[in-house]
Amino acid sequence: MKTLTATLAVSLVAGTGAAQGFTTPDSYGWSRGVDDSSYFGWDDLTSVSGGNVPDLGSFPSPLPAGWATPDVFELSGNGFVTSTGNIYSFSGPIEIEVVAPAAPVTGGTTTVLLQTRTQGREIDANTINCDGVAPSEVVELYRFNLGPDGIGGGYLVETLWRFEVPADGTVVIGFESDGESMSLDSVVVDTFSEEGSSCLADVNGDGSVTPADFSAWVAAFNAQSAGCDQNGDGACSPADFSAWVSNFNAGC
């Protein structure tokens, strides 16, 4: 774990708390390095304008022809890179974009796991999205109090964000801080692409059509994520509820 040293006459240090470390995707159904997966991790960021090479790991390597280059950008203009490789701002919120190539699967779904470590202020959960889709699951992995809010204070937080998006290839993740004095310490993205279920009503993918799929459809509708579009019009709308009922009654 890095501590943050700004170029002002201040050091922002993560106290005596030890970060837990990010999780692997095994509990989500795949392991790093399997076919149709990808993995990119950054702990030492070198630029706010891109060109950040994943220093924690990269898979597949080399990238297949036509795949986008994984990268991290700061878009607000407020951020700068600290001497310890964090993106930080004391003058205003920062806006981050993460580009992660993923395996394209026609008609399929990509599960995206984003893991972030921040210090100071936190990510504004209302702003985080992947390809415009809100997360379908948020898990706080670790939290440590650094002291009163402001420069040198706030929290060290590690969070996992899960998204379900169409398997179109590259995924673009965006988020903003909830104020000034947030330091982006580390970012890890795992993806896994697979064919879509041949049974639309089986929204939770357990291989059977049961009332539990209604709850799964509601969750997909609220998250505007894969599984919501039951009528195949390419949109997620209330009309898909009637379509799900029809698909449920038809069975699989």
N, C-alpha and C positions, 0 to 999 in steps of 0.2 A: 504494500500500500504506500502511495506517495503522500507526503504532506505538501502543503501549498505555500510557497514563498512568493509574495507579490513583489513587484519592483518598487513599491512604496517602502517607506521605512517601517514596514509591519510584516510580521510573519503570521500566516494563518496555519495553525498546526492542529492536527486532529486529536489533540490531547493524548490520553493514555488508552483510548478505545482502539481495539484491534478489529479491523473489518473482517467480516465472516468469509468473504470470498464468494464469487458467483457460482451458481449451480450449473450442471450440465443438462442437456435436454433429455437424458435417459428417462426421466419420469414422465416425459411428454410423448414417449413412444418411439424415439429414435436415438441413435448414438452419433456423435461427430465422426465424419468420415464415410458414412454410408451413402449409397447412391441417392441422388436427388436431394441432397442436403448441402448446406453451405455454413461456414463459420468464419467470422471476422471479429477480431478484438483489438481495441486500442487502449493503451495505458500511458503512452508518451506521445502526446499531440505536439506537433511542431509548427502548425500554421492555422490561422483562422480562415484562410481563403482556399483551403483544400490542399491536396497533395499529401495527406496524412496516411502513411503506410501502416496497415495493421501490424503492430509490433508484438501483440500477444499471441497471434496465430492467424492463419488464413487457410481456408479449404473451400473449393479445390485449388490446388496450386501445381502447375500454373493454371490460370483461369481458362476455361474453354473459349474458343474463338467466338467473338460476338458478345461475350459477357461484359457488363459494365465494370468499371474500376471501383472497388470499395473505397469510401472516403467519408470524412467528417468535415462540415463547414460551419462557420459562425456567420450568420446573415445580418445581424442587427447593426454591425459596425461598432458596437460598444465593447466587444471582447478583445482580449489580447492573450498571448500564450505566456504563462509564467515560466520561471526557470526550472520548474519541476515537471513541465509538460502538461499542465492543466489549461483549459480555456476559462477565463475569469473576467469579470467586470465589476468595478466599484462605482461606475457612473450610471448604470442603468441595466435593465434586463438584457439577457442574451437570448438569441434565437439559434437553435441548432438544427442542422439537417444531416441525416446519416443516410448514405447510399450503400445498399448491400445487394449484390447480385444474388439471384436465386434460380433454381432450376425451373424452366418453363414446362408446364404440362397442360396441354390443350384441354379446356373444360375442367381443370383440376383446381385444387385449393392449396395455398401455401400457408403453413403455420409459421409465424414469426415470433421469436422470443428475443426481446430487447432487454438487456440488463444494464443498468446505469448506476454509477457511484458519483454522488455529488457531495460537496461540502458547503456550509454556509446556508444560503437560501436554497429553496427546493424547486423542483420542476413543477410548473403549473399543470396539474392533471387535466384541466379543461382544454389544454392546447395540444396534447400529445395525440398523434395519429400516425397511421401507416397507410400510405396511398389514399389518404383522406378518410380512413376508417378508424373509429375509436377502438381502444383495446377491449377485448372480451374478457380479460382477466388481469388483475393487478395484485401482485404479491410483494409486500414489504419484507425484504430479506434481513435487514439489519438497520438499526438506528442508534446513534450515539450523540449525546448532547455535547456540543463544543463550547457552550457558554451563551451569554445573552446575545440576542439577535444583532446583526451588524458585522462589520469587518472583524474577523477573528472568531465570531460566534456562530450561532445557528446549530445545524445538525450535520453529521455525516450520515448519509442515507444510501442504502443499496436497495434497488427496486427491480423486480421483474415485471415486464409488460408483455402480455400475449395478444397477438392479433391473428385473425383468420382473413386472408385476402385471396382474390383470384390468382392462380398460378401463371401470371403473365411474364414472369422473369424478374427483373430488377424491382426491389422494393425501396421506397423512399420514406423515411421516418422523420417527422418534424416535432419539435417541442420548444417551449420557451420557459425561462425561469420565472418565478413568481415575484421577482424584484431584483434589485442590484445585489452584488456580493454573493452570487452563486458561482461556485467553481465546479466545472465538469472535470471529474478526475479520470473515470474509465467508462468505456462503452463496449459492450459485447453484443453481437447479433448472431443468432442461430436461425436457420430456416430449414424447412422440410416441405417438399412439394409432393402431392399425391393425386391420383385420379379422384374425381368427384364420385360421390355415391350414386349408383344407378337407381336408387330409390329416394326420390326427393323428400318424401315424408319422414324418412329416417334422418332427422336433422342432427341428432346426437351421435350418429354413426355407430351405434351398437349392434347393427345387424338385424334389428327388429323394429316394427312400428308399434309404439305404445303411447299412452298418454304422456309419458316423460318427454316425448318429442315435441309436445306443445310447449312445455317450459323452455325447451331448447330453441324452438322457433321464436318465442317471445324474446329470449336473450339475444338471438341473432338479429331480430328486428331492432331492438334497442341499441345494439352495437353497429347496426347497418353492415353486418358481416356476412360471410358465406353461409348459406343455408336459408337465408331469408327469402331470396328470390325463388318462389315456388311456381310462378306462372311463366318463367323464362323470358320476361320482357327486358331483362338487363337492369331492372331497378328494384329497389326494396321499398315497398309501399304497403298501405293497409289492404290493398287488393290481394296481396300475397297470403293474407290470413284465410280468405275464402278458398284460395287455391290450395293451401295446406290442408284444409278440411276435406276438400275433394280428393287430394292425393292420399290422405289418411284413410278415407273411406274405401278408396280403390285398393289399398294395400300394396304389397310388393311381392 
